[in-house]
Amino acid sequence: QLGFLQIHHVYEVSFVMSRSVFVADVAGYEQNDEPVPNINCRMVGIEQEGDNVVVEIKFKALKEKLVREKIVLKYENDEVGLEFVARVLGKGKGTPMLRSGIKCVEVQQDPEETEASDWQGFD
């Protein structure tokens, strides 16, 4: 659960998992892009800290409402599935307080908001 996020924002999410979930050295795990790569949710880093594993992902909030993104971390024959659920707020619906381990790293241009308008403004 990522909580509330804003549309057209890119977030870096860092979370801790138990080392027991991974059967091999965590440094060998990569995001599995088969059959279709997930372009909205990408693993950025993974490292072991004692009995825990810290995973960092980059999450793009590109559509409003409830968003579910799934990724699979794979090493040889072992796979670890992760699912991220976020409630994405539309433009003008407020600024959410981000949960611990989540930070906004980029604000993307709204594709429907154009500066090439014919409107000249008020005189």
N, C-alpha and C positions, 0 to 999 in steps of 0.2 A: 504494500500500500504506500503510494507516494503522496497521497493527500491531494490538496488543491494546487494546480499549476495554471499558468496563464498561456493563452494561445499565442503562437508565433514566438515562443521563447525556447531556448536550448538550455538544458540543465545538466549538471554533472552530479551524479548520484553515487555516493560511497556507502557501502554497507558491509557488515561483518557476517561471515558464515562459519560454521564449525568445520574444522579440518577433516573430520570423519566423513563428510559428504564426498570428498575427493579421494579416489583410490591411488592416484599417482602423484608425482610432484606437480604442484599447482602451476609452476612456471610453464609447463608444457600444454596447458589448456588454452584453446583458442575458440573464438565464436564460430559455430558451424553455420555456413551460409547455404546449406542444402535443405530443401529443394529451392527455396527463395531467400535471398539475403534480406534481413530486416534493416532498412535504411533509417528508421526512426529511433532505433535503440541499438547502440553499439558498445561492446566492451572496450574500454580504454586501457584498463590495467588490472592485474591480479597479482597479489603477493601474500606470502605466508608470514604471520606474526604469531609465533608460539603455537598454540593449539587452535588458532583462528586463521581465517583467510579473509583478506580485505579485497573486495571487488569494486572497481569503478566503472560506471557506464555513462554514456552520453545519451540523453533522452530528449527528443524533439517533440514538442507539443504542437502539432499542426492542425488538429481538428478539435472542435468543441465537444462537450459532453463527457461521457465515461470512455476512457481509452484503455485498452488492454494490449500490451506488447509482450511477445514471448521470444526468448532467445535460448539457444542451447550451447553450452560450453562443452567442447569435445576434446578428448585426448585418446588417440588410438581407438579402443573399443568402449571406453567409458564416456557416458554423456550425463551432464547435469543440466536439467531444464529449469529456467527461471521465468517467472511471469510478473510483470509490473502493471499495476492498476493505478490510474490517476484520474481525477475529475478535473477536466480542463475548462477553465472559465473563459468565456468569450470577451471580446473587446468591450471595455466599459463596464464590466461586471465586478470590478474590484481588484485589489491586489492581495493575493493570499500570503499568509505567513508560512514560510517554508519549513518543513520538518528538518530535524537534525540530520546531517549528512547530505543535504540537497542544497546546491547553490546554482544560481542563474549565471551562465557564462556568456550568453549571447541573446540579443533581441533581433529577430529577423523582420524584414520588411513585409508588411501585409500585402499579398499579391493583389487584393482588391482595392487597395488604397494607392491611387496613382497621382503623381505630380503633373501629369500631362493633361490636365483638365482644361476645357475651353472657357470655364468660368473666370471672369476677370476680377471678381470681387466687388465690393461696394465702393462707390465714388465718394 
